[in-house]
Amino acid sequence: MSITAAEAQQVYNEAECLFTAQQVQAAMDVMAHDIARVVGGRDPLILCVMTGGIIAVGQLLPRLDFPLQLDYIHATRYSGQTQGGELRWIAKPRVSLRGRVVVVIDDILDEGITLAAIVKNCKDEGASEVYSAALVNKRHARKNDFRTDFVGLEVDDRYVFGFGMDYKGYLRNAEGIFAVKE
């Protein structure tokens, strides 16, 4: 279901701000510290999960003060929709994962299906270690058993957008994290 920019603006105007831009930046500082403690100095490959992870990765990389490589992976269950469907692989990393320490970074851990599949794929491709990170972890009982190694913020089970997360293809650029009015 596509919407117009005007409809997206209306959703934004009515949304509840859960975390301000400053609160998100503070969470990014903590995530970067935790990631650096575990993989710093180990020549990690950072994998951005497109498209939602692009802002989180773009904000995290300057905070990681050690040599690393960057690539991306694109698997999605949403494709602009508000509910997940079947997992579709759009792009796999161009860099070999064999023997690498990999950190997969996404915008949100909702049910865990997409991130679990990506982590499994990295292991299948020969990564020596795979860590996962999500800017936001959604609290609810629908999760599979997958948990991220690093998480920035926790939210209740609401539809959220901003800082990389979209609402029907819009509002990824919102500075902060917002919940759609119920």
The 8 nearest C-alpha neighbors of each residue, nearest first, counted from 0:
[[1, 2, 80, 167, 79, 81, 168, 3],
 [2, 0, 167, 3, 168, 79, 80, 169],
 [1, 3, 6, 0, 4, 7, 167, 5],
 [4, 2, 6, 5, 7, 1, 8, 169],
 [3, 5, 7, 6, 8, 2, 169, 9],
 [4, 6, 8, 3, 7, 9, 2, 10],
 [7, 5, 9, 3, 8, 4, 2, 10],
 [8, 6, 4, 10, 9, 5, 11, 3],
 [7, 9, 11, 5, 6, 10, 12, 4],
 [8, 10, 12, 6, 7, 11, 13, 5],
 [11, 9, 7, 13, 8, 12, 14, 6],
 [10, 12, 8, 14, 9, 13, 7, 170],
 [13, 11, 9, 10, 14, 8, 15, 7],
 [12, 14, 10, 11, 180, 9, 15, 179],
 [15, 13, 179, 180, 11, 178, 12, 177],
 [14, 16, 178, 177, 17, 180, 179, 13],
 [15, 17, 177, 18, 176, 14, 178, 19],
 [16, 18, 177, 176, 15, 178, 19, 175],
 [19, 17, 176, 175, 22, 16, 23, 20],
 [18, 20, 175, 22, 21, 23, 176, 16],
 [19, 21, 175, 23, 174, 22, 24, 18],
 [22, 20, 24, 19, 23, 25, 175, 18],
 [23, 21, 25, 19, 24, 20, 18, 26],
 [22, 24, 26, 20, 21, 25, 27, 19],
 [25, 23, 27, 21, 26, 22, 20, 28],
 [24, 26, 22, 28, 27, 23, 21, 29],
 [27, 25, 151, 23, 29, 28, 24, 30],
 [26, 28, 24, 30, 25, 29, 31, 23],
 [29, 27, 25, 31, 26, 30, 32, 24],
 [28, 30, 32, 26, 27, 31, 33, 25],
 [31, 29, 27, 33, 32, 28, 151, 34],
 [32, 30, 34, 28, 33, 29, 62, 35],
 [33, 31, 29, 35, 30, 34, 36, 28],
 [32, 34, 30, 36, 31, 35, 29, 37],
 [33, 35, 31, 37, 36, 32, 38, 30],
 [36, 34, 39, 32, 38, 37, 33, 31],
 [35, 37, 33, 34, 39, 38, 32, 31],
 [36, 38, 34, 35, 39, 33, 41, 32],
 [39, 37, 35, 41, 34, 36, 40, 43],
 [38, 40, 35, 41, 36, 65, 37, 34],
 [39, 41, 42, 65, 38, 66, 43, 35],
 [40, 42, 38, 39, 43, 100, 67, 66],
 [43, 41, 67, 40, 66, 44, 100, 39],
 [44, 42, 100, 67, 41, 101, 45, 38],
 [43, 45, 68, 101, 69, 67, 100, 102],
 [44, 46, 69, 102, 101, 68, 103, 43],
 [47, 45, 103, 71, 70, 102, 69, 104],
 [46, 48, 71, 104, 52, 49, 103, 72],
 [49, 47, 52, 105, 72, 73, 71, 104],
 [50, 48, 73, 51, 52, 47, 72, 53],
 [49, 51, 52, 53, 48, 73, 163, 47],
 [50, 52, 163, 106, 164, 49, 53, 105],
 [51, 53, 105, 106, 48, 55, 49, 47],
 [52, 54, 56, 51, 55, 50, 57, 49],
 [53, 55, 57, 163, 56, 52, 162, 58],
 [56, 54, 58, 52, 57, 53, 59, 106],
 [57, 55, 59, 53, 58, 54, 60, 52],
 [58, 56, 54, 55, 59, 60, 53, 61],
 [57, 59, 55, 56, 60, 54, 61, 27],
 [60, 58, 56, 62, 57, 61, 55, 31],
 [59, 61, 63, 62, 57, 58, 56, 31],
 [62, 60, 63, 59, 58, 64, 57, 56],
 [61, 63, 59, 60, 31, 64, 28, 58],
 [64, 62, 60, 61, 65, 31, 35, 59],
 [63, 65, 62, 61, 66, 35, 39, 60],
 [66, 64, 63, 39, 40, 67, 35, 42],
 [67, 65, 42, 40, 64, 68, 43, 39],
 [68, 66, 43, 42, 44, 65, 69, 45],
 [67, 69, 44, 45, 43, 70, 66, 42],
 [70, 68, 45, 44, 46, 67, 71, 47],
 [71, 69, 46, 92, 45, 47, 68, 94],
 [72, 70, 47, 46, 92, 48, 73, 49],
 [71, 73, 91, 48, 92, 90, 47, 49],
 [74, 72, 90, 49, 89, 48, 88, 91],
 [75, 73, 88, 87, 89, 72, 86, 113],
 [74, 76, 87, 86, 77, 78, 73, 113],
 [75, 77, 86, 83, 84, 85, 78, 87],
 [76, 78, 83, 80, 79, 75, 82, 84],
 [79, 77, 80, 76, 75, 168, 83, 167],
 [78, 80, 167, 168, 77, 81, 166, 165],
 [81, 79, 77, 167, 82, 78, 0, 83],
 [80, 82, 167, 77, 79, 83, 166, 158],
 [83, 81, 80, 77, 84, 76, 79, 78],
 [84, 82, 77, 76, 81, 85, 80, 86],
 [83, 85, 76, 77, 86, 82, 75, 78],
 [84, 86, 76, 87, 83, 75, 77, 113],
 [85, 87, 76, 75, 84, 74, 88, 113],
 [86, 88, 75, 74, 89, 76, 85, 73],
 [89, 87, 74, 90, 73, 86, 75, 91],
 [88, 90, 73, 74, 87, 91, 75, 72],
 [91, 89, 73, 72, 88, 92, 74, 71],
 [90, 92, 72, 73, 93, 89, 71, 88],
 [93, 91, 72, 94, 71, 70, 90, 95],
 [92, 94, 91, 95, 70, 71, 90, 72],
 [95, 93, 92, 96, 70, 44, 69, 91],
 [96, 94, 97, 93, 92, 124, 99, 125],
 [95, 97, 126, 99, 125, 124, 98, 94],
 [98, 96, 125, 126, 99, 95, 124, 127],
 [97, 99, 127, 126, 125, 96, 100, 128],
 [100, 98, 126, 127, 96, 97, 101, 43],
 [99, 101, 128, 43, 127, 129, 126, 44],
 [102, 100, 129, 44, 43, 45, 99, 130],
 [101, 103, 130, 45, 131, 129, 46, 44],
 [104, 102, 131, 46, 45, 132, 47, 130],
 [105, 103, 132, 47, 133, 131, 48, 46],
 [106, 104, 52, 133, 48, 107, 132, 51],
 [105, 107, 52, 134, 51, 133, 163, 164],
 [108, 106, 135, 133, 136, 105, 134, 109],
 [107, 109, 136, 111, 133, 137, 135, 110],
 [108, 110, 137, 111, 107, 136, 142, 138],
 [109, 111, 142, 112, 141, 143, 108, 113],
 [112, 110, 114, 109, 108, 145, 113, 115],
 [111, 113, 115, 110, 114, 116, 143, 145],
 [114, 112, 116, 115, 111, 117, 75, 86],
 [115, 113, 117, 116, 111, 112, 118, 108],
 [114, 116, 118, 112, 117, 113, 111, 145],
 [115, 117, 119, 113, 114, 118, 120, 112],
 [116, 118, 120, 114, 119, 115, 113, 121],
 [119, 117, 121, 115, 120, 116, 114, 122],
 [118, 120, 116, 122, 117, 121, 123, 115],
 [119, 121, 123, 117, 118, 122, 116, 124],
 [122, 120, 124, 118, 123, 119, 126, 117],
 [123, 121, 126, 119, 125, 124, 120, 118],
 [122, 124, 120, 125, 121, 119, 126, 118],
 [125, 123, 121, 122, 96, 126, 120, 97],
 [126, 124, 97, 122, 123, 96, 98, 127],
 [125, 127, 99, 97, 98, 96, 122, 128],
 [126, 128, 98, 99, 100, 125, 129, 97],
 [129, 127, 100, 126, 101, 130, 99, 122],
 [130, 128, 101, 102, 100, 118, 126, 131],
 [131, 129, 102, 148, 101, 103, 128, 132],
 [132, 130, 103, 147, 148, 102, 104, 149],
 [131, 133, 149, 104, 147, 150, 148, 103],
 [134, 132, 105, 150, 107, 106, 135, 104],
 [133, 135, 151, 106, 150, 107, 152, 55],
 [136, 134, 107, 152, 133, 153, 151, 108],
 [137, 135, 108, 153, 107, 152, 154, 138],
 [136, 138, 154, 109, 155, 156, 153, 108],
 [139, 137, 155, 156, 154, 136, 153, 140],
 [140, 138, 141, 156, 137, 142, 155, 109],
 [139, 141, 142, 138, 143, 110, 156, 137],
 [142, 140, 139, 110, 143, 109, 138, 111],
 [143, 141, 110, 140, 111, 144, 139, 109],
 [142, 144, 145, 111, 110, 141, 112, 146],
 [143, 145, 142, 146, 111, 115, 110, 112],
 [144, 146, 143, 111, 115, 147, 142, 112],
 [147, 145, 144, 148, 111, 108, 131, 115],
 [148, 146, 131, 132, 149, 150, 133, 145],
 [147, 149, 131, 132, 130, 146, 150, 133],
 [150, 148, 132, 147, 30, 131, 133, 151],
 [151, 149, 133, 134, 132, 152, 135, 136],
 [150, 152, 134, 26, 135, 30, 27, 133],
 [151, 153, 135, 150, 134, 136, 26, 154],
 [152, 154, 136, 135, 137, 138, 155, 151],
 [155, 153, 137, 138, 136, 156, 152, 135],
 [154, 156, 138, 137, 157, 153, 139, 136],
 [157, 155, 138, 139, 137, 154, 158, 109],
 [158, 156, 155, 159, 178, 179, 154, 137],
 [157, 159, 178, 179, 156, 160, 81, 166],
 [160, 158, 178, 177, 157, 179, 176, 164],
 [161, 159, 164, 165, 177, 176, 166, 171],
 [160, 162, 173, 171, 176, 164, 163, 175],
 [161, 163, 171, 172, 173, 164, 174, 175],
 [164, 162, 171, 51, 54, 161, 52, 106],
 [165, 163, 160, 171, 161, 51, 162, 106],
 [166, 164, 171, 160, 170, 169, 168, 167],
 [165, 167, 169, 168, 160, 170, 164, 81],
 [168, 166, 79, 80, 169, 165, 1, 81],
 [167, 169, 79, 165, 166, 170, 171, 80],
 [170, 168, 166, 165, 167, 171, 7, 4],
 [169, 171, 172, 165, 173, 161, 166, 160],
 [172, 170, 163, 165, 161, 164, 162, 173],
 [171, 173, 170, 162, 161, 174, 163, 169],
 [174, 172, 161, 170, 171, 162, 175, 176],
 [175, 173, 20, 162, 161, 172, 176, 19],
 [176, 174, 20, 19, 18, 161, 173, 162],
 [175, 177, 161, 18, 17, 160, 16, 162],
 [176, 178, 16, 17, 160, 159, 15, 14],
 [179, 177, 159, 15, 14, 158, 157, 180],
 [178, 180, 14, 158, 159, 181, 10, 177],
 [181, 179, 14, 13, 178, 15, 10, 158],
 [180, 179, 157, 178, 158, 14, 13, 15]]
